[in-house]
Amino acid sequence: MGTTPTDQELMDLLDRIAAQDESALRSLYEATSSRLYGLALRILRHKDWAEDVLQDSYLHIWRSASGYRGTLSPPLAWMGLVVRSRALDFLRRRRAERLHLNEEFDEAQLAAHGGGDDESQGPLQLAEASEQAVALYQCLERLEGRQREVVSLAYLRDLSHGELAGQLQLPLGTVKTWIRRGLEQLRRCLSRHA
């Protein structure tokens, strides 16, 4: 296959992928990954995130190639939609993870501040806010050492899963699992303090 594959060549590869031909997936990846990576990078603006999304996109293509219809769109356009959709899903999940960690804490702070009144904080409100900060600290302390480190770095320094894996020399899957489980533990712990 040349440097720029034709639509027919890509459709042939997708047909083979639909029949679970792994070599066709490799060929498709070699022919299209640089363009699709560029698309993911433009949306996400972060190399590690774009790599994660690209991997996820090819996995989706592997699983759903049988659903591709050449009469509806050119193959590269269809794959571009897969990447775009996965990238936007990634951004939504990342935003939700970040918001989820602070959701209960923010609600408790709002209640402690009298529901958003503009009055200055009184001693009672300051004490309640301080108690909430202590509760968050105590809940973080209950996480295991490496898990606490991963969660803290992810949210305090805004590091991606890939950056964390590289910096801490851990497998990417381990980092993702620790963050997910850590957030669940924090949510449960903070709900007991409410």
C-alpha positions in Angstrom: 0.0 0.0 0.0 1.4 3.5 -0.9 1.8 6.4 1.5 -1.7 7.6 0.9 -4.1 4.7 0.7 -7.2 4.9 -1.5 -10.7 4.7 0.0 -11.0 1.2 -1.6 -7.8 0.0 0.0 -9.1 1.2 3.4 -12.5 -0.3 2.9 -10.8 -3.6 2.0 -8.8 -3.4 5.2 -11.9 -2.7 7.2 -13.6 -5.7 5.6 -10.7 -7.9 6.7 -10.8 -6.4 10.2 -14.5 -7.2 10.4 -13.4 -10.8 9.8 -10.9 -10.5 12.7 -7.8 -10.3 10.6 -5.1 -8.8 12.9 -2.7 -8.1 10.1 -5.3 -5.9 8.4 -5.5 -3.9 11.7 -1.8 -3.5 11.7 -1.8 -2.3 8.1 -4.7 0.1 8.8 -2.8 1.5 11.8 0.4 2.0 9.7 -1.6 3.7 6.9 -3.8 6.0 9.1 -2.4 6.4 12.6 -0.4 9.6 11.9 -3.4 11.4 10.6 -5.7 10.2 13.3 -3.1 11.0 16.0 -2.9 14.5 14.6 -6.7 14.8 14.9 -6.7 13.5 18.5 -3.8 15.9 19.4 -5.7 18.9 18.0 -8.7 18.1 20.1 -6.9 17.1 23.3 -3.8 19.3 23.1 -1.8 16.7 25.1 0.4 14.0 23.7 -0.2 11.3 26.3 -4.0 11.8 26.1 -3.9 11.7 22.3 -2.0 8.4 22.4 -4.5 6.9 24.9 -7.4 8.0 22.7 -5.8 6.7 19.5 -5.3 3.3 21.1 -8.9 3.3 22.3 -10.1 4.3 18.8 -8.3 1.5 17.1 -9.7 -0.9 19.6 -13.2 0.5 18.8 -12.5 0.1 15.1 -11.4 -3.5 15.6 -14.7 -4.2 17.4 -17.0 -2.3 15.2 -15.5 -2.6 11.7 -18.4 -4.8 10.7 -20.8 -1.9 11.2 -18.9 0.4 8.8 -20.9 1.2 5.6 -18.9 2.7 2.7 -22.0 4.1 1.2 -22.5 6.4 4.2 -19.0 7.9 4.5 -15.4 7.5 3.3 -13.4 5.2 5.6 -11.0 7.9 6.8 -14.0 10.2 7.6 -15.6 7.4 9.6 -12.4 6.7 11.5 -12.0 10.4 12.1 -15.5 10.5 13.7 -14.5 7.5 15.9 -11.3 9.4 17.1 -13.3 12.7 17.6 -16.0 10.9 19.6 -13.4 9.1 21.7 -11.4 12.3 22.3 -14.6 14.2 23.4 -15.6 11.3 25.7 -12.1 11.3 27.2 -12.4 15.0 28.0 -15.8 14.6 29.5 -14.6 11.7 31.7 -11.6 13.7 32.8 -13.7 16.7 33.7 -16.2 14.4 35.6 -13.4 12.7 37.5 -12.0 16.1 38.6 -15.4 17.5 39.5 -16.4 14.3 41.3 -13.6 14.5 43.8 -14.6 18.0 44.9 -18.4 17.7 44.5 -19.4 16.8 48.0 -16.8 19.0 49.5 -18.0 22.0 47.5 -21.7 21.3 48.5 -20.7 21.2 52.1 -18.7 24.4 51.8 -21.7 26.1 50.1 -23.9 25.1 53.0 -21.3 26.2 55.5 -21.2 29.6 53.8 -25.0 30.1 54.2 -26.0 29.0 50.7 -23.8 31.5 48.9 -24.6 34.7 50.9 -22.1 37.5 50.3 -21.6 38.1 54.0 -18.2 37.7 55.4 -17.5 34.4 57.1 -18.3 34.1 60.8 -16.4 31.9 63.2 -19.0 29.1 62.8 -18.5 29.0 59.0 -14.7 29.1 59.3 -14.8 26.3 61.8 -17.1 24.2 59.5 -14.8 24.9 56.5 -11.8 23.9 58.5 -13.6 20.6 59.6 -14.2 19.8 55.9 -10.6 20.4 55.0 -9.6 18.1 57.9 -12.1 15.5 56.7 -10.6 15.6 53.2 -7.1 15.3 54.6 -8.1 12.4 56.8 -9.8 10.6 53.9 -6.7 11.1 51.7 -4.6 9.7 54.5 -6.6 6.5 54.5 -5.5 5.7 50.9 -2.5 3.5 50.6 0.8 5.3 50.1 1.3 4.9 46.4 -2.4 5.3 45.6 -2.5 8.5 47.6 0.5 9.8 45.7 -1.0 9.0 42.3 -4.4 10.6 43.2 -2.7 13.7 44.7 -0.4 14.1 41.7 -3.2 13.6 39.2 -5.4 16.4 40.7 -3.0 18.8 42.4 -0.5 18.9 39.6 -3.0 18.1 36.8 -0.9 15.3 35.4 -2.4 12.9 32.9 -2.5 9.1 33.5 0.3 8.7 30.9 2.5 11.3 32.6 1.9 9.7 36.0 2.8 6.3 34.6 6.0 7.6 33.1 7.0 9.7 36.2 6.3 7.0 38.7 7.5 4.2 36.4 4.2 2.3 36.8 2.0 0.5 34.1 -0.7 2.8 32.7 -3.4 0.4 33.7 -2.2 0.4 37.3 -2.3 4.2 37.4 -5.8 4.3 36.0 -7.1 1.6 38.4 -5.5 3.3 41.4 -7.1 6.7 40.5 -10.5 5.2 39.9 -10.4 3.2 43.2 -8.9 6.1 45.1 -11.7 8.4 44.0 -14.3 5.9 45.0 -12.7 5.5 48.5 -12.6 9.3 48.9 -16.2 9.7 47.8 -17.3 7.1 50.4 -15.1 8.5 53.1 -16.3 12.1 52.5 -20.0 11.0 52.5 -19.5 9.6 56.1 -18.1 13.0 57.2 -21.0 15.0 55.8 
